[in-house]
Amino acid sequence: MKATILPEKKDHFPVLLTELLSIISPQYGGTFIDCTFGQAGYTKKILEFPKTKIIALDRDIQCERIAELVSSKFENRFLFKNLRFSQLTNLKLKKENIRGVFFDLGYSINQIKDKKKGLSFDHSGKLNMQMGLNDFSAHEVINKLDKVELTKIFKFFGEEKESKKIASNILKERKKKLLETQDLVKIINYSKKNKYSKINNSTKIFQALRIFVNKEISELIDGLIGASKILKKDGVLAVVTFHSIEDKIVKYFFKSLAEKKSISRYMPSIKEDDTIFKLEKKKPILPSKEEIFINPPSRSAKLRYVIKKKDIFEFKTDIRDKFKNLLEIEDFSKKL
């Protein structure tokens, strides 16, 4: 049994690090793409293997400071780009031997504590939730969208049972003034029937707003498609999710391209019933009890991965049709 690499006592913890390393096998070298660079937890560990190279992406411009520190130590083996991972295919990668692409869809404690980002319901002041390269903020969402739109955002992105009531009360209160963070928290608190839940009353609404503001549904879908296109044969695509919506998207995408007809009709030399991925584990990999003890937020993490079977770079997928209802809700942002 392999020893688990447990996180050190610090603010940020790379979740399921041991498990990810065992899947992508950096000891054999190659280029890896860290689509959610963040605090560099995965990147720094992978770069300890001398034959590896990392191309890291993050939409948060504040990650550049950490990237500069990593670059100073691994100058010839590390490259950082301030991009959303939906822009993966914009990278010039023809000469790169892409052996793995991975996503950690969680938020670091540093980002949650950042008052400017406004991710926490403990903060005061204007609502924000922009992670970088955004078109609008949560302040505009709460103060401009109508009752039906807010209800759907809260219901489908936050899985909040009291969505309609909360949306209705938001519209009543915003007639008096522009709503800020603590105004929204008060509205949620008096709107909820069960005021003694194990989780904070505001958790689901704030999750819904964060997903909507950062267009996390389309970002994830486009990121998965882009990653699948740039991976080389035997390359690994791995994703760590933290809530059920993300996990459903990843699970469906992996399963559909591993079990269904997925090859482009423009490639007649390939059997139509072939698939581009090998799905070795149908169930997700979960954190160990030891990891959860040291890093409690990891308890909701799930790691899924697939291995690319062929050098195929064009394929068809019905992922957008499958989650069409969520993408249509994202389109409410066109009003902002």
C-alpha positions as a printed NumPy array, in Angstrom:
array([[  0.   ,   0.   ,   0.   ],
       [  1.303,   3.435,  -0.938],
       [  1.769,   5.932,   1.852],
       [ -0.586,   8.882,   1.659],
       [  1.103,  12.24 ,   1.127],
       [ -0.692,  14.257,   3.756],
       [ -0.761,  18.037,   3.555],
       [  1.447,  20.129,   5.758],
       [ -0.008,  22.495,   8.328],
       [ -0.717,  25.491,   6.137],
       [ -3.608,  27.458,   4.676],
       [ -3.921,  25.574,   1.39 ],
       [ -4.219,  21.811,   0.946],
       [ -3.931,  20.06 ,  -2.434],
       [ -6.748,  17.519,  -2.133],
       [ -6.205,  13.857,  -3.089],
       [ -2.582,  14.585,  -4.   ],
       [ -1.297,  11.023,  -3.494],
       [ -4.124,   9.604,  -5.559],
       [ -3.613,  12.091,  -8.397],
       [  0.126,  11.384,  -8.57 ],
       [ -0.489,   7.636,  -8.755],
       [ -2.846,   8.188, -11.699],
       [ -0.764,  10.59 , -13.814],
       [  2.631,   8.929, -13.036],
       [  4.921,  12.002, -13.289],
       [  7.975,   9.838, -12.605],
       [  7.918,   8.88 , -16.3  ],
       [  8.093,  12.505, -17.416],
       [  6.066,  14.47 , -19.927],
       [  4.114,  17.707, -20.025],
       [  1.173,  18.187, -17.677],
       [ -1.434,  20.925, -17.708],
       [ -2.639,  22.216, -14.34 ],
       [ -5.905,  23.915, -15.28 ],
       [ -6.499,  25.304, -11.785],
       [ -3.051,  26.43 , -10.631],
       [ -4.237,  28.248,  -7.486],
       [ -1.667,  27.945,  -4.72 ],
       [  0.488,  25.558,  -6.829],
       [ -0.064,  22.535,  -4.586],
       [ -0.189,  19.971,  -7.411],
       [  2.275,  21.779,  -9.683],
       [  5.105,  22.008,  -7.155],
       [  4.824,  18.321,  -6.283],
       [  4.844,  17.222,  -9.93 ],
       [  7.851,  19.419, -10.74 ],
       [  9.851,  17.506,  -8.114],
       [ 10.086,  14.835, -10.812],
       [ 12.956,  16.011, -13.075],
       [ 11.561,  14.951, -16.458],
       [  8.291,  16.817, -16.082],
       [  7.044,  20.136, -17.405],
       [  3.97 ,  22.047, -16.232],
       [  1.788,  24.474, -18.147],
       [ -0.438,  26.112, -15.541],
       [ -3.63 ,  28.101, -16.041],
       [ -5.66 ,  30.22 , -13.655],
       [ -8.216,  32.951, -14.208],
       [ -7.234,  34.594, -10.915],
       [ -4.545,  37.191, -11.687],
       [ -3.365,  37.048,  -8.07 ],
       [ -1.909,  33.612,  -8.824],
       [  0.812,  35.317, -10.879],
       [  2.735,  36.078,  -7.698],
       [  2.9  ,  32.381,  -6.799],
       [  3.679,  31.519, -10.426],
       [  6.701,  33.829, -10.353],
       [  8.07 ,  31.977,  -7.313],
       [  7.599,  28.585,  -9.008],
       [  9.144,  29.888, -12.238],
       [ 12.234,  31.142, -10.416],
       [ 12.898,  27.6  ,  -9.238],
       [ 11.804,  25.687, -12.361],
       [ 12.335,  28.288, -15.075],
       [ 12.704,  25.899, -18.014],
       [  9.967,  23.509, -16.936],
       [  7.136,  25.825, -15.935],
       [  4.857,  28.223, -17.791],
       [  1.912,  30.176, -16.363],
       [ -0.999,  31.676, -18.308],
       [ -3.707,  33.914, -16.841],
       [ -6.527,  32.171, -18.73 ],
       [ -9.833,  30.466, -18.017],
       [ -9.54 ,  26.729, -18.629],
       [-12.245,  26.974, -21.283],
       [ -9.481,  28.623, -23.336],
       [ -7.278,  25.515, -23.299],
       [ -7.394,  25.035, -27.036],
       [ -5.988,  28.552, -27.543],
       [ -2.62 ,  27.311, -26.311],
       [ -0.001,  26.336, -28.902],
       [  0.674,  22.732, -27.895],
       [  1.497,  20.837, -31.097],
       [  5.087,  20.208, -30.004],
       [  4.127,  19.259, -26.454],
       [  3.804,  15.666, -25.27 ],
       [  0.68 ,  16.187, -23.142],
       [  0.614,  13.259, -20.701],
       [ -1.981,  14.622, -18.313],
       [ -4.517,  17.379, -17.82 ],
       [ -6.058,  17.896, -14.407],
       [ -8.602,  20.168, -12.715],
       [ -9.181,  20.883,  -9.019],
       [-12.557,  22.651,  -8.98 ],
       [-12.376,  23.71 ,  -5.341],
       [-11.585,  27.144,  -3.943],
       [ -8.573,  27.742,  -1.719],
       [ -8.909,  29.155,   1.779],
       [ -6.897,  32.146,   0.543],
       [ -9.567,  32.952,  -2.042],
       [-12.382,  32.505,   0.462],
       [-10.643,  34.836,   2.937],
       [-10.06 ,  37.484,   0.269],
       [-12.577,  40.234,   1.072],
       [-12.282,  41.715,  -2.422],
       [-13.589,  38.492,  -3.956],
       [-16.533,  38.418,  -1.568],
       [-16.97 ,  34.647,  -1.584],
       [-17.785,  34.405,   2.128],
       [-21.101,  35.255,   3.764],
       [-19.097,  36.435,   6.797],
       [-17.845,  39.479,   4.925],
       [-19.54 ,  42.849,   4.712],
       [-19.798,  45.304,   1.851],
       [-20.553,  44.838,  -1.812],
       [-21.212,  41.396,  -3.271],
       [-18.614,  40.33 ,  -5.83 ],
       [-17.588,  36.647,  -6.322],
       [-15.57 ,  37.35 ,  -9.484],
       [-12.649,  34.95 ,  -9.717],
       [-11.055,  36.766, -12.643],
       [-11.745,  37.488, -16.32 ],
       [-15.427,  38.072, -15.511],
       [-18.108,  40.169, -17.195],
       [-20.284,  40.928, -14.14 ],
       [-20.453,  40.484, -10.361],
       [-22.888,  39.015,  -7.827],
       [-23.888,  42.583,  -6.937],
       [-25.421,  43.009, -10.391],
       [-27.082,  39.579, -10.269],
       [-28.85 ,  40.221,  -6.967],
       [-29.866,  43.773,  -7.806],
       [-30.89 ,  43.396, -11.47 ],
       [-32.248,  39.944, -12.362],
       [-35.965,  39.229, -11.933],
       [-37.706,  36.822,  -9.565],
       [-37.981,  33.923, -12.03 ],
       [-34.31 ,  34.188, -12.994],
       [-33.066,  34.395,  -9.398],
       [-35.294,  31.487,  -8.394],
       [-33.835,  29.259, -11.127],
       [-30.25 ,  30.239, -10.282],
       [-30.797,  29.405,  -6.603],
       [-32.731,  26.199,  -7.323],
       [-30.528,  24.623,  -9.981],
       [-27.077,  25.97 ,  -9.071],
       [-27.534,  25.933,  -5.292],
       [-30.135,  23.17 ,  -4.926],
       [-31.889,  25.496,  -2.463],
       [-35.425,  24.409,  -1.46 ],
       [-36.496,  27.924,  -0.468],
       [-35.343,  29.488,  -3.751],
       [-38.661,  31.101,  -4.684],
       [-39.222,  32.639,  -1.259],
       [-35.676,  33.996,  -1.054],
       [-35.934,  35.476,  -4.561],
       [-39.269,  37.089,  -3.691],
       [-37.842,  38.666,  -0.541],
       [-34.798,  39.926,  -2.44 ],
       [-37.054,  41.823,  -4.832],
       [-38.99 ,  43.357,  -1.912],
       [-35.86 ,  44.51 ,  -0.092],
       [-34.04 ,  45.88 ,  -3.122],
       [-36.881,  48.359,  -3.7  ],
       [-35.56 ,  50.122,  -0.599],
       [-31.829,  50.088,  -1.479],
       [-29.067,  48.259,  -3.351],
       [-28.409,  45.   ,  -1.532],
       [-24.966,  44.14 ,  -0.166],
       [-23.534,  40.959,   1.367],
       [-25.05 ,  41.201,   4.846],
       [-28.384,  42.354,   3.435],
       [-28.539,  39.135,   1.429],
       [-27.529,  37.062,   4.471],
       [-30.391,  38.598,   6.524],
       [-32.893,  37.919,   3.732],
       [-31.797,  34.284,   3.496],
       [-31.994,  33.836,   7.266],
       [-35.565,  35.081,   7.649],
       [-36.697,  33.297,   4.471],
       [-35.542,  29.827,   5.504],
       [-37.973,  27.498,   7.25 ],
       [-35.298,  25.301,   8.777],
       [-33.064,  27.799,  10.525],
       [-31.066,  25.164,  12.378],
       [-29.418,  23.265,   9.538],
       [-25.957,  21.702,   9.912],
       [-24.681,  24.04 ,   7.212],
       [-24.943,  27.816,   7.23 ],
       [-28.251,  29.084,   5.809],
       [-26.389,  31.119,   3.18 ],
       [-24.162,  28.317,   1.873],
       [-26.336,  27.176,  -1.032],
       [-27.287,  30.659,  -2.231],
       [-23.668,  31.802,  -2.188],
       [-22.652,  28.64 ,  -4.066],
       [-25.313,  29.35 ,  -6.683],
       [-24.163,  32.941,  -7.148],
       [-20.518,  31.894,  -7.441],
       [-21.358,  29.293, -10.093],
       [-23.447,  31.816, -12.035],
       [-21.002,  34.737, -11.817],
       [-18.053,  32.603, -12.945],
       [-20.082,  30.637, -15.518],
       [-18.784,  27.452, -13.963],
       [-21.086,  25.169, -15.964],
       [-19.981,  26.26 , -19.443],
       [-16.406,  26.686, -18.207],
       [-16.288,  23.079, -17.017],
       [-17.938,  21.683, -20.152],
       [-15.652,  23.638, -22.494],
       [-12.637,  22.784, -20.334],
       [-13.38 ,  19.052, -20.489],
       [-13.857,  19.149, -24.261],
       [-10.661,  21.162, -24.742],
       [ -8.63 ,  18.875, -22.488],
       [ -9.883,  15.809, -24.357],
       [ -8.748,  17.287, -27.666],
       [ -5.187,  18.15 , -26.624],
       [ -4.382,  14.96 , -24.726],
       [ -2.112,  12.44 , -26.459],
       [ -2.598,   8.656, -26.533],
       [ -2.34 ,   7.143, -23.019],
       [ -2.682,  10.619, -21.502],
       [ -4.804,  11.068, -18.381],
       [ -7.656,  13.508, -17.828],
       [ -8.441,  13.884, -14.105],
       [-10.936,  16.091, -12.286],
       [-11.502,  16.739,  -8.578],
       [-15.048,  17.968,  -7.921],
       [-16.615,  19.323,  -4.723],
       [-20.362,  19.421,  -5.333],
       [-22.96 ,  17.27 ,  -7.073],
       [-23.491,  19.502, -10.126],
       [-19.807,  19.387, -11.107],
       [-19.617,  15.668, -10.437],
       [-22.677,  14.905, -12.588],
       [-21.154,  16.771, -15.526],
       [-17.77 ,  15.061, -15.214],
       [-19.3  ,  11.63 , -14.655],
       [-21.55 ,  11.922, -17.706],
       [-18.815,  13.297, -19.957],
       [-16.356,  10.529, -19.052],
       [-18.931,   7.757, -19.318],
       [-20.35 ,   8.988, -22.628],
       [-16.939,   9.144, -24.309],
       [-15.859,   5.801, -22.88 ],
       [-19.012,   3.811, -23.619],
       [-20.911,   5.479, -26.457],
       [-20.187,   6.316, -30.085],
       [-17.874,   9.266, -29.801],
       [-15.679,   9.459, -32.884],
       [-16.162,  12.209, -35.441],
       [-18.01 ,  11.256, -38.605],
       [-15.217,  13.046, -40.491],
       [-12.83 ,  10.198, -39.661],
       [-14.113,   7.219, -41.727],
       [-10.96 ,   5.179, -41.118],
       [-12.048,   4.668, -37.506],
       [-14.799,   2.293, -36.499],
       [-17.915,   4.269, -35.684],
       [-18.516,   2.384, -32.461],
       [-15.034,   3.112, -31.114],
       [-14.452,   5.328, -28.093],
       [-11.687,   7.766, -27.191],
       [-11.456,   7.105, -23.456],
       [-10.844,   4.143, -21.207],
       [-12.761,   4.404, -17.934],
       [-10.863,   2.276, -15.433],
       [-12.964,   3.174, -12.383],
       [-16.686,   3.859, -12.564],
       [-16.831,   5.065,  -8.974],
       [-14.963,   8.178,  -7.849],
       [-11.86 ,   8.081,  -5.677],
       [-12.513,   9.62 ,  -2.253],
       [-10.16 ,  11.125,   0.352],
       [ -8.8  ,   8.899,   3.086],
       [ -9.955,   9.267,   6.689],
       [ -6.501,  10.649,   7.502],
       [ -6.795,  13.381,   4.882],
       [-10.307,  14.358,   5.982],
       [ -9.089,  14.594,   9.588],
       [ -6.267,  16.976,   8.677],
       [ -8.211,  18.86 ,   6.001],
       [-11.997,  18.69 ,   6.736],
       [-13.08 ,  20.517,   3.508],
       [-11.699,  17.56 ,   1.538],
       [-14.611,  15.409,   2.742],
       [-16.747,  16.457,  -0.233],
       [-14.013,  15.884,  -2.838],
       [-14.361,  13.264,  -5.586],
       [-11.65 ,  12.365,  -8.092],
       [-12.597,  10.881, -11.461],
       [-10.269,  10.147, -14.361],
       [-10.057,   8.61 , -17.818],
       [ -7.198,   7.511, -20.096],
       [ -7.113,   8.466, -23.764],
       [ -7.033,   5.421, -26.047],
       [ -6.05 ,   6.97 , -29.373],
       [ -4.555,  10.125, -30.87 ],
       [ -7.954,  11.444, -31.889],
       [ -8.455,  15.187, -31.66 ],
       [-11.936,  15.671, -33.123],
       [-14.999,  13.949, -31.707],
       [-18.675,  14.535, -31.046],
       [-20.307,  14.794, -27.647],
       [-23.85 ,  15.523, -26.483],
       [-22.684,  17.046, -23.195],
       [-24.138,  20.474, -24.032],
       [-27.52 ,  18.955, -24.867],
       [-27.465,  16.878, -21.688],
       [-27.001,  19.98 , -19.518],
       [-28.879,  22.396, -21.755],
       [-31.132,  23.572, -18.903],
       [-28.127,  24.703, -16.827],
       [-26.524,  26.468, -19.788],
       [-29.798,  28.286, -20.458],
       [-29.785,  29.573, -16.877],
       [-26.24 ,  30.826, -17.393],
       [-27.569,  32.792, -20.363],
       [-29.532,  35.034, -17.98 ],
       [-26.2  ,  36.861, -17.677],
       [-26.778,  38.388, -21.124],
       [-29.151,  40.821, -19.407],
       [-26.355,  42.183, -17.207]])
